[in-house]
Amino acid sequence: MAKIILTHEVTGLGAPGDVVEVKDGYARNYLIPRSLAAPWTKGAEKDITAIRRARKAREIATLDDAKAIRDSLQSKAVVVSAKAGEAGRLFGAVTTAEIAEAVKASGAPAIDKRKVEIAQPIKALGEYKVSVRLHPEVAATVTVKVVAA
């Protein structure tokens, strides 16, 4: 078992700044190469506090605020325009950053692109459901309409 410090949120494992123990291969082959985690050392306590401070500044303060934002996000669909071919297939895929920008452009409160979770890559025109983690206890389901640019 390897002890690591999470630098990004990993679904089912923890939030940034958490110290967790995972299997050696999972840490060595997946988490550390993707910069989702760093190896734990005795001198890493200052890193942990800096990560937690940055996370606290970004996250939504209260549960009520998160629920209000969830309701505003779920009330309307978000439109993302992308280049598409004749059959409706996109050139590339819709990214979490594009979805976060579209949410902001629609007048809803700005969300962090790292909080957006796409179940399957969006590679065609149409309507999709995307999950946004607003708070540890609150997640919103946002309807994303992908239209041709």
Order of alpha helices (4+ residues) and beta strands (2+ residues): beta-beta-beta-alpha-alpha-beta-beta-alpha-beta-beta-beta-beta
